[in-house]
């Protein structure tokens, strides 16, 4: 039970610096490494700091991690249970073998994997098409969680992560602005000054005995500067089932409302719970309405696969025919359908349970294919594989608080699990000692790149970017590693 519970620590926040110190994963033997895939290598054979430059001048990012993931199957559950009897779940230190070699700040950056959808929104003259692209982007933001069973490392207070992708046209900065409760703030902007994307994330956690539920808190805001538009929304609820017995599975459910604060248009997306027989698992269904509540289009699909849109009349006609068991047969999505509808769509992934296609629908988004060796790389996407890449000369310009410089994550990525465990324990102890010292001296923690304020569009409390990070004055950054 506990192994499964810890396995999804990303959603429960069990990895805490409130640990009593009675249990430490550093005292446990690390399981042996999985056999390396002989075909698993970077495109250049270089992992940290040797990024290849293509002829067109664009960097070629790595396509593999330096070492494959470790097997979790041989880890002794009892070795954890006997040390944790009587402890609160929030005070259990997460064994590193259940982590993935990324910080949660890097996991947030995966929102940007499908940035082409923001670019499409910026390029559309029609506000309806802009909302369709924004809706697809909001759904794509949760897609990377599919089949990800490892938890990212909890960020240390003051930890940061930056990412500049000239090939994709954006730069991104995030900071862990609070540890209790854990709050991560982020800000991204287009290199062409065409958009701003920002927000803060701090989920409310609930344990229901058989499942763990993470109710989202915090506002996500996307500003399309060319169109003078701002969109806001909150992510759906994430739930992990069968944490006690049975096969673990994950679903997203709840209503996501995307509001265009300039036009009054609204997109309402219903992430459906799976239902008794799992018929609705992963399904998303909703609509876009104008400020007069007139439905402009219907959106449907799966957050693990793809998203389509069609006009309301066609959708209702199809649904009525489907209920009557009429002549219209369910048509499976094919690669030809997708490519004919949208030349920009990515290659077809392997589909578990195909979405029923309504003739005449327009493809809005399709999930990216994962690398062929993804199963040995924590089920990372190609984008995720590149996030912890430490290129040559980068250490000299990064903030000293950047995730790439965390020794526990770096050692885990390189396959040095024993060292990673010890480093993780050391960093947690250092964080606890620093907090006690501040309490003793009655010194408050001050964030460096974000400040608490009010979201100008929703009027709710939010963490806003203070600016100045890319001036690279890091003289007053805290020593957290």
C-alpha positions in Angstrom: 0.0 0.0 0.0 2.6 2.5 1.0 4.8 1.8 -2.0 1.9 2.7 -4.3 1.1 5.7 -2.2 4.7 6.9 -2.4 4.9 6.1 -6.0 2.4 8.9 -6.7 4.0 11.3 -4.2 3.9 14.0 -6.9 0.2 14.3 -6.3 0.3 13.9 -2.5 3.3 16.0 -1.5 4.7 13.2 0.8 8.3 14.2 0.1 8.6 16.7 3.0 11.3 18.5 4.9 9.2 17.8 8.0 10.5 14.3 8.1 11.3 13.2 11.6 14.6 11.7 10.4 13.6 8.2 11.6 13.5 7.0 8.0 16.0 7.7 5.2 16.2 6.1 1.8 20.0 6.5 1.9 20.1 3.5 4.3 18.5 1.2 1.7 20.2 -0.8 -1.0 19.5 0.6 -4.5 18.2 -2.0 -7.0 20.3 -2.8 -9.9 20.0 -0.9 -13.1 17.9 -2.1 -16.0 19.8 -3.4 -19.0 20.6 -0.5 -21.2 18.9 -0.5 -24.6 21.8 -0.9 -27.1 20.0 1.6 -29.4 19.6 4.1 -26.5 21.9 7.0 -27.1 21.8 10.7 -27.9 21.9 11.8 -31.4 25.4 13.0 -30.9 26.5 10.6 -28.2 26.9 13.6 -25.9 24.8 14.0 -22.8 25.8 17.0 -20.7 27.2 20.1 -22.3 28.0 18.8 -25.8 24.9 19.9 -27.7 25.3 19.7 -31.4 24.7 22.6 -33.7 22.9 21.8 -36.9 23.7 23.5 -40.2 20.8 25.9 -39.9 22.3 27.1 -36.6 19.5 25.6 -34.4 20.7 23.4 -31.5 20.0 19.7 -31.6 18.8 18.7 -28.1 19.5 15.3 -26.7 17.2 12.4 -27.4 18.1 10.2 -24.5 19.0 10.3 -20.8 22.6 9.5 -19.7 21.4 6.3 -17.9 18.2 4.3 -18.0 15.8 4.3 -15.1 16.2 1.9 -12.2 13.8 -1.0 -11.5 11.4 -0.3 -8.7 10.1 -3.8 -8.5 12.8 -5.1 -6.2 12.5 -2.4 -3.6 11.5 -3.8 -0.2 8.1 -2.4 0.9 8.6 -3.7 4.4 11.9 -1.9 4.8 9.8 1.3 4.5 6.8 0.2 6.5 8.7 -0.9 9.6 10.4 2.5 9.8 7.2 4.5 9.3 4.7 2.9 11.6 2.9 5.7 13.6 4.3 8.5 11.4 2.0 10.9 9.6 2.1 10.3 5.8 3.2 13.9 5.2 6.4 13.2 7.2 7.6 10.2 5.2 10.7 10.9 3.2 10.2 9.7 -0.3 12.7 6.9 -1.4 14.5 8.3 -4.4 13.9 5.1 -6.4 10.3 6.3 -6.9 11.4 9.7 -8.3 12.0 10.8 -11.9 15.1 12.9 -12.5 13.3 16.2 -12.9 12.2 18.9 -10.4 8.5 19.9 -10.3 9.6 23.2 -11.7 10.8 21.4 -14.8 7.6 19.4 -14.9 5.7 22.7 -15.1 7.8 23.7 -18.0 6.3 20.8 -19.9 3.3 23.1 -20.5 5.4 24.6 -23.3 5.8 21.3 -25.2 2.9 22.2 -27.5 3.7 25.9 -27.8 2.9 25.7 -31.5 -0.8 26.1 -30.3 0.0 29.5 -28.8 1.7 30.5 -32.0 -1.4 29.4 -33.9 -3.6 31.4 -31.6 -1.4 34.5 -32.1 -1.7 34.1 -35.9 -5.5 33.7 -36.2 -7.5 36.8 -37.0 -10.8 35.1 -35.9 -11.4 35.2 -32.2 -13.2 31.8 -32.3 -10.1 30.1 -33.9 -7.9 31.8 -31.3 -10.1 30.3 -28.5 -10.0 26.9 -30.1 -6.2 27.0 -30.2 -6.1 28.2 -26.5 -8.5 25.4 -25.5 -6.2 22.8 -27.2 -3.2 24.3 -25.4 -5.0 24.0 -22.0 -5.7 20.3 -22.7 -2.2 19.6 -24.0 -0.8 21.0 -20.7 -1.9 17.9 -18.8 -1.1 15.4 -21.5 2.5 14.8 -20.4 1.2 13.2 -17.2 -0.1 10.2 -19.1 1.8 7.0 -17.9 4.3 9.0 -15.8 4.5 6.9 -12.7 7.5 8.6 -11.1 7.3 11.7 -9.1 9.3 14.8 -9.8 11.6 16.1 -7.0 9.9 18.6 -4.7 11.6 22.0 -5.3 13.6 23.5 -2.5 12.5 27.0 -1.3 14.1 29.5 -3.6 14.8 26.9 -6.3 14.5 28.2 -9.9 14.4 26.9 -13.4 14.9 28.7 -16.7 14.6 27.5 -20.2 15.2 29.4 -23.5 14.2 27.7 -26.7 15.0 29.9 -29.7 13.8 27.1 -32.0 10.4 27.2 -30.4 10.4 31.0 -29.7 10.0 31.3 -26.0 11.9 31.7 -22.7 10.6 30.5 -19.3 11.4 31.1 -15.7 10.0 29.6 -12.5 10.6 29.8 -8.8 9.5 27.9 -5.7 8.0 30.8 -3.8 6.7 28.9 -0.8 7.4 25.6 0.9 4.5 25.4 3.3 2.2 25.3 1.4 4.3 24.4 -1.6 3.7 27.0 -4.3 5.4 27.2 -7.7 5.2 30.3 -9.8 6.2 30.6 -13.5 6.4 33.2 -16.2 7.1 32.7 -20.0 7.2 35.1 -22.9 7.5 34.8 -26.6 10.9 35.9 -28.0 8.9 37.8 -30.6 7.0 39.7 -27.9 3.8 38.1 -29.1 2.6 36.4 -25.9 3.0 36.2 -22.1 2.1 33.0 -20.2 2.2 32.9 -16.4 0.7 31.5 -13.2 1.1 29.7 -9.9 0.3 26.1 -8.9 -0.5 24.8 -5.4 -2.9 21.8 -5.4 -5.2 20.9 -2.5 -4.6 17.3 -1.6 -7.2 14.8 -0.5 -6.8 11.1 0.5 -9.9 9.0 0.1 -8.5 5.7 1.2 -8.5 4.1 -2.2 -7.5 7.1 -4.2 -5.5 10.4 -4.0 -7.0 13.5 -5.4 -5.2 16.7 -6.2 -7.6 19.6 -6.6 -5.9 22.4 -8.6 -5.4 25.8 -7.0 -3.9 28.9 -8.7 -4.7 30.8 -11.9 -3.1 30.2 -15.3 -3.1 33.2 -17.6 -2.2 33.5 -21.3 -2.0 37.0 -22.9 -1.9 37.4 -26.6 -0.3 40.8 -27.0 -1.0 41.4 -30.7 -4.7 40.9 -30.1 -4.8 42.6 -26.7 -6.5 39.5 -25.2 -6.1 37.6 -21.9 -7.3 34.1 -21.2 -7.5 32.5 -17.7 -8.2 29.0 -16.5 -7.5 26.4 -13.8 -6.4 22.9 -14.5 -8.7 19.9 -13.9 -8.6 17.7 -10.8 -6.1 14.8 -11.0 -6.9 11.5 -9.2 -4.8 8.4 -8.8 -6.8 5.2 -8.2 -6.1 1.8 -6.6 -3.4 3.1 -4.3 -4.1 0.2 -1.9 -4.7 -2.8 -4.3 -5.0 -3.3 -8.0 -3.5 -1.6 -11.0 -2.7 2.0 -10.6 -4.5 4.3 -13.0 -4.9 8.0 -13.4 -7.7 10.3 -14.5 -8.3 14.0 -14.9 -11.8 15.2 -14.2 -13.8 18.3 -13.5 -14.8 21.4 -15.4 -12.3 23.8 -16.9 -13.5 27.3 -17.9 -11.3 29.3 -20.2 -12.4 32.9 -20.2 -11.4 35.5 -22.9 -11.5 38.7 -20.8 -11.5 40.9 -23.9 -14.4 39.5 -25.9 -16.4 37.7 -23.1 -16.1 34.4 -25.0 -15.9 31.3 -22.8 -14.8 27.8 -23.4 -16.2 25.2 -21.0 -14.4 21.8 -21.0 -15.7 18.8 -19.1 -12.9 16.3 -18.3 -15.2 13.4 -17.7 -14.8 10.9 -14.9 -14.4 7.4 -16.2 -17.8 6.1 -15.0 -18.7 2.6 -13.8 -17.3 0.7 -16.8 -14.6 3.1 -17.8 -16.4 4.2 -20.9 -15.6 7.9 -20.4 -12.0 7.4 -19.3 -9.7 10.3 -20.5 -12.6 11.9 -22.5 -13.0 15.6 -22.8 -16.1 17.3 -24.1 -17.2 20.9 -24.1 -18.1 24.0 -26.1 -17.2 27.6 -26.9 -19.8 30.2 -26.3 -19.9 34.0 -27.0 -20.7 36.6 -24.4 -24.4 36.1 -25.1 -24.1 32.4 -24.3 -24.6 31.3 -27.9 -22.7 28.1 -28.6 -20.2 28.6 -31.4 -18.6 25.2 -31.6 -18.3 21.9 -29.8 -15.0 20.4 -28.7 -14.4 16.7 -28.0 -11.6 14.1 -27.7 -9.2 12.7 -25.1 -6.5 14.4 -23.2 -4.3 11.4 -23.8 -4.8 11.5 -27.6 -6.3 14.3 -29.5 -8.9 17.1 -29.6 -11.4 17.9 -32.3 -14.1 20.6 -32.9 -17.2 20.7 -35.0 -20.3 22.9 -35.2 -23.0 22.4 -32.6 -25.7 21.3 -35.1 -23.5 18.6 -36.6 -22.6 17.4 -33.1 -26.2 17.2 -31.8 -27.3 15.4 -35.0 -24.6 12.9 -34.7 -25.3 12.3 -31.0 -29.1 11.8 -31.6 -28.3 9.4 -34.4 -25.9 7.5 -32.2 -28.5 7.2 -29.4 -31.1 5.9 -31.8 -28.7 3.3 -33.1 -29.1 4.9 -36.5 -27.3 4.3 -39.8 -24.3 6.5 -39.0 -21.4 4.2 -38.0 -18.6 5.2 -35.7 -15.6 6.0 -37.8 -12.1 5.5 -36.4 -9.5 8.2 -36.7 -6.8 7.4 -39.2 -3.5 8.9 -40.0 -4.9 10.1 -43.3 -7.8 11.9 -41.5 -5.4 13.8 -39.3 -2.9 14.8 -42.0 -5.7 16.0 -44.3 -7.2 18.0 -41.5 -4.0 19.5 -40.2 -0.6 19.3 -41.8 1.0 20.6 -38.6 -0.1 17.6 -36.6 2.5 15.4 -35.1 3.0 11.7 -36.1 0.4 9.2 -34.9 1.1 7.7 -31.5 -0.1 4.3 -30.5 -3.8 4.7 -29.5 -5.2 2.5 -26.8 -8.9 3.4 -27.3 -9.5 5.5 -30.3 -11.8 8.6 -30.2 -14.9 8.3 -32.3 -14.6 10.8 -35.1 -17.5 12.9 -36.2 -17.3 13.5 -40.0 -16.4 17.2 -40.8 -14.6 17.8 -37.5 -11.4 19.8 -37.4 -8.3 18.5 -35.6 -7.1 21.0 -32.9 -4.3 19.0 -31.3 -2.7 15.6 -31.2 -0.3 14.3 -28.5 3.3 13.9 -29.5 4.9 10.6 -30.1 7.2 9.5 -27.3 10.8 8.3 -28.0 11.0 4.5 -28.8 13.0 4.0 -25.6 10.7 6.2 -23.5 9.7 3.3 -21.2 13.4 3.2 -20.0 13.4 6.9 -19.5 10.5 7.3 -17.0 8.0 7.6 -19.9 9.4 11.0 -20.8 8.5 12.8 -24.0 11.2 14.1 -26.2 10.7 17.5 -24.8 11.0 16.2 -21.2 14.2 14.4 -22.0 15.9 17.7 -22.9 14.8 19.6 -19.8 17.7 18.7 -17.5 20.4 18.9 -20.2 23.4 20.9 -19.0 25.1 22.3 -22.0 28.7 23.4 -22.2 29.2 26.8 -20.6 25.7 26.9 -19.1 26.9 26.7 -15.5 28.6 30.1 -15.9 25.3 31.9 -16.8 22.7 30.0 -14.8 21.4 31.2 -11.5 23.0 29.1 -8.7 19.5 28.0 -7.7 18.7 26.4 -11.1 17.4 22.8 -11.0 20.1 21.6 -13.4 22.6 22.3 -10.7 20.8 20.1 -8.0 23.3 17.3 -7.2 20.6 14.8 -6.3 18.7 15.2 -9.6 22.0 15.2 -11.6 23.3 12.1 -9.9 20.1 10.2 -10.4 20.0 11.2 -14.1 23.6 9.8 -14.4 22.6 6.5 -12.7 24.4 7.2 -9.4 21.5 6.3 -7.2 23.4 5.9 -3.9 25.0 9.3 -4.2 21.7 10.9 -5.3 20.0 9.5 -2.2 22.7 10.9 0.1 22.6 14.3 -1.7 18.8 14.4 -1.4 19.0 13.8 2.3 21.7 16.5 2.7 19.7 19.1 0.8 16.6 18.4 2.9 18.6 18.7 6.1 20.2 22.0 4.9 16.8 23.4 4.1 15.5 22.5 7.6 18.5 24.0 9.2 18.1 27.2 7.2 14.4 27.5 8.2 15.2 27.0 11.9 17.9 29.7 11.6 15.5 32.2 10.1 12.9 31.4 12.8 15.6 31.9 15.4 16.6 35.3 14.0 13.0 36.2 13.2 13.9 36.7 9.5 11.3 36.3 6.9 12.0 34.6 3.6 11.9 36.9 0.6 11.3 35.6 -2.9 13.7 36.7 -5.6 11.9 36.8 -8.9 8.2 36.8 -8.1 6.0 38.7 -5.7 2.5 38.1 -4.3 -0.2 40.3 -5.9 -3.5 40.3 -7.6 -4.2 38.8 -11.0 -5.3 41.9 -13.1 -8.0 39.8 -14.9 -9.6 37.7 -12.2 -9.0 39.9 -9.2 -7.8 36.9 -7.2 -4.5 36.4 -5.4 -1.6 35.4 -7.6 2.2 35.3 -7.8 3.4 37.8 -10.4 6.8 38.0 -12.1 8.9 40.9 -10.8 11.2 41.0 -13.8 14.9 41.2 -14.1 15.9 37.6 -14.2 17.4 37.6 -17.6 19.6 40.6 -16.6 21.5 37.8 -14.9 22.4 39.6 -11.6 22.5 36.6 -9.3 24.6 38.1 -6.6 21.9 37.9 -3.9 20.5 34.4 -4.8 20.3 32.1 -1.7 22.7 29.1 -1.3 20.3 26.2 -1.3 22.6 23.4 -2.8 
